[in-house]
Amino acid sequence: MGIIESRNKEEARHEENGVVYYDRGVLTGRDGRKYLRYAIQTHFIEVGEDKCALIERYVRPLYREGDMLSFGAKVMAMCEKTVRTRDEVKPGFWANLLWRFAGINHTGVGMHEPRKLQLVIDICGLPRVLLAVFCSAVTKPFGIHGVFYKVCGKGVAGIDGFYFRSSFDRYKELALINPDNPVELCDEIMQKTGIPTVLMDANDIDQNQLGKCHGFPLTDEQIQDAMADNPSGQGDELTPFILIRPVE
């Protein structure tokens, strides 16, 4: 698997029908299929915005028959209002104690933030979190990572936000929680817009597929191939929508 064609940022930026997008180049999957990926720029999407209206505004002008859409989990959380503000999360004794022993992940946060850890306690319950902390401490000397998230479960690895390093002040004040009904949300988008959709929680390390609509044209493995280089990026381009276009 490898990128067949790539462009620098200036060459990749285009505007069509009033929509700005970045051409992320053509990527070849393990089965030999090729995919062109367009990262579509939006405004900063706020809590409660209509997901289908956003697709009609930003994706529809570029859409062609046979295209598919990767919808960013962070924006879906904003649309579905699965968010918590800093004022709503009050760190208790255990959160204030345990965050000091947490690691910092590639985003600069991880659980190394008392409010984020308190949110996990609220979702999973204190006994499970204490068990997760213990298992993580026991396995970490052996080079085993991610045990905390596996023991907690319930999608806590997808909790995002409270970013003290974020380019956007809004994300410093919000925690975003992945919706627990991703397939239904993707089915709703498909029914209302006719665009096959997959919900992705992607970063520079993992491309986590949360769910896809029924009848999505690609297999899970093909989706991973098409999104392998994280075409959404991690910067301030505001590109939560990735239009996936198979190349014949």
ABEGO torsion letter per residue (X at the ends): XBBABBBBAAAABBBBGGBBBBBAEBBBBAAGBBBBBBBBBBBBBBBGBBAAAAAAAAAAAABBBGBBBBBBAAAAAAAAGBBBBAAABBBBAAAAAAAAABBBBAAGAEABBAAAAAAAAAAAEAAAAAAAAAAAAAAAAAGBBGAAAAAAEGGAAABBEGBAABABAAAAABBBBBBABAAAAAAAAAAAAGBBBBBBBBBAABBBBAEBBBGBABBAAAAAAAAAAGAAEABAAGBABBBBBBBX
